[in-house]
Amino acid sequence: DKPFARRSQFGERVQQFAAMATAAAASSRGRAARQRERTVALGGKPWKPRPTEETLPVFRLRDQPMQPERGVQRDMFWMHFVGSVQLFLPLDADAWAGVSEEDLEVRVSKDELAIRCKSKDLGSALDSMNGKLRKEVNRTRCSFAIERDVRDPLGKRRVLVVELAKQQPGKAWPGDKLFHESIFNRKSFGWTANQTLVKQDAEADEWTTLRPGRRSDVEDPFTVSRGWLCTELEQGQTDDLLNWRIVLDQKKLDEAMEKVPYYHIFGADCSARYFKFFIRGDESSPVLLGRLGGQVSPDMTFFELTTLTREVEGHRIVGTMETVPVLNVTLVKAPDSRGEWQEMLGVEQESLNGPQGTLEEFEQEQLRLQRDPSPDREDWTPDDWADEQKENADAAFKDGSFRDAIVYYTRALRHTPLNEKLLSNRSAGYFKTGQFQLALDDAEKAQQIQPRWPKIYFRKGQALRALRRFEDAVAAFRDGQSLERGNVEWEKEIQRTRDAEVALEERRKAKAVAK
């Protein structure tokens, strides 16, 4: 099976996104000013969102992976990217009790990292992150933070994260060890006042002391909006993976890469149940945002910029090919969520059209909505809930937003899974977005529920014809015709199917002759 199925061409939304682009660019110019205001209000400390304990820990991805992708050295593990290397040290709850980012002194030179705790003696707990590096770093772009560990399902365990910016982006770091292993490695000892003064005098120009906290997204420059850059969206899944393929506009991508390196264009935030993907500098207008249909392993998330060669649809010369830039986004399903999901990512249209904050803020809002349902819905039946979603779906379908219609029909089916009309309508949505096998599956489910409804056989025949199963399509149309003998449209559909079969055979013969 192909891992991707055509989900939607951003199509009808492209003009809408483009109209928003100018406003997004204008608003982005004020982000730096708002950041400075927040910093002043907090007494000079950098502002960052403070998630509550009820939200899930978030894995933040701002770079593309590079081989070797990850490894372990002593007590820490690391992840390797095109422009950086991230170090992760799980923190023992007892030893690190009461220690915050402000209690750490993290210093970096071009080829060495030194970390110590100013408030208490941690013994050898920091040895794994102290020493001479085997590659050089750009110390002005390094950062550190203490965050909740995404590998902890309860979100209680903490981890020290140090991001080392490469001095030579794109150059691979050694896969066996990041630090030189020797008895002369720098240790995380408690410096005396005299030692500190000597060190500062001798190495003031060689070392940089990092400020606590990750670099804020609002510091990223605006490069391009999603409406200009993203042209098509496809998605698919296997038992183990979720995949999104975003087709990009080559001209806009080239313009963006004139401003920032390609590995700094995109960003992703992922928790076990929520996902946000965005263009850096345009983070308030995410490309993808919503609740996942199951649980994932957040720190296994990755995206990759590559190309796709495909046949040009609708070109007058059959077989004409094109190569387009695409971004592949992959999430790994958690072990207890493997298998096919009914819905990969529940996306609200309002969430994509309106300005958005962090993923934690989005999750907090979703949790609030779950806790505070509208009072007039307390006595609703499953049919009432399904009808509400169906109204949204019908409106989206009428507007040509077939991708959104599918999402709403899917939600309605959660309340009334044996509703043949919902299955038939979702089949039509799948057909409109080129997902012909899914369209056929829904039509056949509806047929099992209500075999005497003629429209079901029309949906089934359309899907079979698109799948080039022409004889089966004709049989489906014949079944529908037997239920509506006075309707001449059935014979027209049968003739269209025969014509499509002949046209396909002629194209195959033409290709054979050309070879």
N, C-alpha and C positions, 0 to 999 in steps of 0.2 A: 504493500500500500504506500502511496505517496504521503510523505509526512506533512505536506501542505495542501490545503484545499482553498480555492479562491473564496475569500471571505467577503471582501467588498472592494470596489474602487472608491477611494475617498470621494470620487465623482462629484455627486451633487453637493457635497460639503466643501469642495475646493474653493469655490467662489466665496462661500461664507467665511472660511478660514482666511482667505486672502484679504477680505474686507476687515477682518480683525487684526491683520498683521501690522497695519500702520499704527493702530492704537496700542498694540503690544510693544512695538518698538518705542513709541513715545513713553509708555509707562515704565519701560525698562530703564530709561534714562534717569528716572527718579528713584530707582532702587538703591543706588549707592548713597544718595542723600538720606533716604529712610534708614539705611543701615547705620550711618553716622549718628543720626538722631537717637536710635536705639542704644548705641554704644555710649553716648554721652549720658543718657538717662540711667544707664546701669553703672555709672561711675567708671567708665573706661573699659569695662569688661566686654568682650565680644558677645553680641546677642546670638542666641540659638534657641530653637523651640525646646520646650521642656515637656516631654511626653509624660502622661500620668502612668502609674503602674499598671493600669488596666489595658493599656495598649501593648501590642506585641513589639519585641525588639526588632529593629530594622537594619538590614544590610544595605550599605550605600556603595554604589558602583559608579565610578566616574572615569573609567578607563577601560581599554580593551585588553583581554587576556593575551598572554604570550608564553610560549614554551620556554622552560618548564612552568606549568601553570601554578603549581603549589608544592609545598614540601614542609618538612619538620626539621628543626635543629634544637636539640636539647628540649627545654620546656615550652618553647614557642613553636607556632606554625606560621607559615608565610604564604602570600599569594603574589604572583608575578604578573605585571602588566606592561604594556608598551612603554608608558611613561613613568612608571613608579613600581615600588615594591611595598607591600603592606605587611607589617609584622603584628601578630596577635599573641598576647600572653594571657592565658586564663588566670584569674586572680582568686587565690584562696580566701574564702569568706572570712575566716577567723583572722588570718595574718593581715589582711587588708581592711579590716573593719575600721571605719572612720576615716579612711584615706580618700581624698578627692584629687581631682586634676591639679588644683592649686598647690597641693602638698608635694608634687613631683617637680624636679628640675631635670629637664630633658635638653641636652646639649648635643650638637652635631657639628662635625667638621666635614671636610670634603670626603674623608674616608674612615670616619670613626663616629661611634654613637656612645654616649655616656648618659646614664639615667641614675638618679638617686632620689630617695624619699627624704624630705626635709623634716618631717614631723615625727617619724619613728624609725627604728632599726628593723629592716625587713630581712636581714641576713643575706642569704644567697638568692632570694626570690627574683632579683632583677639581673642575675648574672647572664641569663640567656640573651638579654638585650643590650649588653655592654661589650664593646670590643672593636677591633679593627675590621672594617668592611673590606670585602674582596673587590668591590667596585666603588667608583666615586659617585657622590650624590650632589644635587643642587640644594644646598642647605637653606636657601631663602624660600624654597617652596615645600619644605618638609612640615609635618604637623603631627600632633598626638592628641589622644582623647581617651577617656575611660567611658566605655559604653556597656550596655547590657548585651550579653552573649546570645546571638541568634541560635546557637546550638542548644540552648537551654529552653525546653518547651514552656517552662514557667516564667522565663524572663527574669529570674532572680540573680543568676550568676553574672559577674561582671568580667570584662576583658579590657586589657590595655592595648590600644591600637596605635601603632606608629607608622606613618606613611613617609617613605623615603622617596623623594623625587629623583629620578635618574639624571646624572649629568649628561649622559648620552642616550636619549630616548630611542627606542627601537633596537638597542643593543641588549642581547640576552645576558642575564646574570647567571652565574654557575648554579646548576641544579642540585649539587650535593650539599654545599654549605655556603651561607651568606657571609659568615664571619670567619676570620682566620682562627683556627684552633691552636692555641699554644699556651704555655704556662705564663706568658707575659701579657695575656689579655687584660684589658682594663677591667677592674671589678667595681661593683657599686658600693664602694666603701664610703663611710661618713667622713667627708672632708673637714679638716679643722679650719679655723679662721685664717691662720697663717698660710696653710696650703692653698686655700681658695684665693688669697691675694696674690701669691706667687703664680698660680695658674692663670689668673686674669691678666697679670702683667705680661707673662710670656706668650699667652695664646689668644689675646683679646681679638686679634684680627683673623684668627683661624677658626674660631668657634662661634656658633650662633645658638642662643638660648631660645627655645621654641615657646610660644605662647600657648596656654592650654586651649583645647578645642579644635575641632576640624575647621578648615576653611569654609566659610559660608557660601551657599550657592548664589546669593544675591550679589556676590563679588564677580561672578562670571560675566563677561561682556556679551551683549546681545549680538548674535551672528545672523540668525535666520529664524523665521517662524515656521511652525508645523504646516501652515496652509501653503507656504511657498515650497517647502522642501519635500513633504510627504505626498505622494500621488496615489498610491495603492496600498491596501492592507490585506494580507492573507494570513490565515492561521490554520494550525493543525495540531494534532497530538498523537502520541503513541502511549503505550501503557506506562512509560517512564518519564516522558518529556512533554512539555508544552512549548510550541514554537509559533512565533510571529515573524512574518517576513514583510518588511516595509520597503516598498519600491520608492526610490528617491529621484528627484529631478536633478539631472547631471549638472545643469548650468548653476542652479542654486547651491548645489553641493560644492562646486568649484569655488564659488564666491565665498562660501563659509570657510573653506580651507585656506583662503587667502588671509583670513583674520585669525584663525586658531588652528592648531594641528588637528588632524582628522580624529585622533583618539581623545580629543577634548570637546567634541561636538555634542555627544550624547551622555545622558545620565540615567540611572535607574535606582529606585528604592524598592526593596522587597522585604516583606515580613512573611511569616508562615501562611498568612491568609489574605494579604493585601499586596497590590503591586501598582507601581507608578513608573512610567517611562516617559522621558521628556527630552527636549533639546536644551542644553545648558545655555543659560541666558534668557530662556523663554520658559522657565520652570513652572510658571503660574498657568501655562496653557499646555497640559500634558497631552502626549500622543495617546497613551493608554493609562487608564486609572480605574480601579474598581476592586471588588472583592473576588477572590479566586474561588473556583468551584470546588476546591479541596485544599489540602495542605501541601506546601512545597518546602524544600530545603533552601532557605534564602541565600546562604553563602555559596551555593552552586550556580547561582544566576550568572549569565554572561551574555554579551552581545558582540557581534562581529560585522564589520563593514566588508562587503565582497561584491561580486557582480553576478548577474544572471543573464544567460543567453536563451532567448525564447522566440517563438514565431510571432510575428506581428499580426494581431487579430484584425480581421476586416480589410487587410491589404489586398489590393487588386491583383497582386502577383502572389499566388499561393506558395508558401515556403519561404517568404522573405523573413529574415531573422534580424533581431536587434539585441544589443547587449546593454543592460541598464544596471546602475548601482543599486544594491539592496542592502538593508541592514537586517541581519538575522538575530532575533532575540530568543533566548532559550531559558526556560525554568525547569528544574528537576523536581519531579513529584516526590513527596515524602514517602518512605516505605509503606506506611499504612494507608496511603491514598493512591497507590498505583492502580492502573486500570483506566478504562475510558470514563471521562467526566461528562456529565450531561451539558455542562456549561463551563467553558474555560475561564472566562473573566466577565463578571457581571458589571456592565458599564452603563451608567446613567448618562443620557445625552446632556443633561444639565451640568454634569460634572466636567464634561469636556468643553462645553461652551463657556462656562463661567470661570472666573479666576480661582485658582486653587492654591492652597498652602502646602505644608509638608504632608507626607504620607501619614504621620501620626495624627495630624489635625484632621485629615480625612477620615481616619478610623474612629477618632473621637466623635465626629459628627454622625457616623453610621451607628455607633453604639448609642448615642443619644436618641436617634430616631427609633432604634429598637426598644429603648426603655420607655419612650414617650409616644406611644401610638395615639392617633387621633381618637378622641372620645367617641365619635360617632361610628367607629369601626369595631367597637368592642364586641358587638353581637353579630358581626358579619359571619356568613356561612362561607364555605369554600367557593361556592358559585359566585358570591359577591366579590371575593378577592380576585377570582379569575376574570370576572367581567371588567373590573377596574384595569387590570393589565391588558385585557383585550382591547379596550378603548384606546389605550396608549399605542398598542401595536397597530390597530387599524389606521390611526392617524399618521403614524410613521410610515406605514406602507403607502398610504395615499400620497404622502409627500415625496415618495421615492427613497426614503431612508430605510432600505430593506434590511440592512444590518441591524439597525435598532429595532425594527419590527420583529426580527427573529428573537432578539433578547426578551422582548415583552411577551411574545407568544410562549417562549420557554418558561417564563415565570408563571404565566397563567396555567400552563400544563402541570406545574408543580401542585397546584390546588385541585385541578380536575384532569388527571392524566388520561382519562378515557373519553375525552371530548373530541369527537371526530372532526368538528369544524375547526377547532384550534390546530389539530394535526394537519388538516388540509391547508389552512392558511400558512402555517409555518413551512409546509412543503413548497408552497408558492414562493415564500421568501428565500428558501434555499435555492430554488430554481433560478430566481432573479440574480442571485449572487454566484451562480455557477457551481453550486455544490449539489450536483445532480444525484449522487448516490444517497445523500442525506434526504433529498427531496423524495426519492423513491421509497426510502425507508419509512418516512412519515405517511406517504400515501398508502403503503401496504398495511401499516398499523391502523389507519383510518378505515381501510377496507374490511379488516377483521372486525371492527366495531360496528360498522354500518354498511354491509355489502350491497344494499339496495339504493345507495345514493350515487347518482350518475357522475357528479362532479369529481368524485374520488378517482374514477377511471380516467378522467381527463388529466388530472394531476399525474397519475401513474404513467399514462401514455406519453406525456410530455417528457417526463424524467427518463423513461426508457429510450425515447428517440434521441435525447441529448447524449445518452450513454452509448448510442449507436447499436442498440439492441432492437433493430427495426421490426423483426417479426413479433417479438414480445410486445412492442409498442402497438402494432396493428391489432394484436389480440386484445390489448387493454381497451383500445378505442371501440372494438367490436362489442366488448362486454358493456361499455357505456351506451353504445347504440341500441343494444337490446333492451335497455331500460328506458330509452327515449326514442322510439322509432320514428317519431315525426320531426326530429331535429336534424336538419341537413348538415349541421356543422360537423357531425361525426364523420361523415364521408369526406368532408374537406380535410379533416385532420389525418385521415387514413391516406389521402392522396399526397398531402404534404410529407408524410413519412416515406412513402414510396419515392417521391422526388428527391428527398434528402439522401436516401440509400443510393439512388442512381448517381447523384452528384458526387457522393463520396467515392464511388467506384471509378468515376471518370477522373477524379483528382489522383487517385492511386495509379491509374494507368498512365496519366500524364507524367507523374513523378518517375515511374518505371522507364518510360521512354527517354526522359531527360537524363537518366543515369546511363 
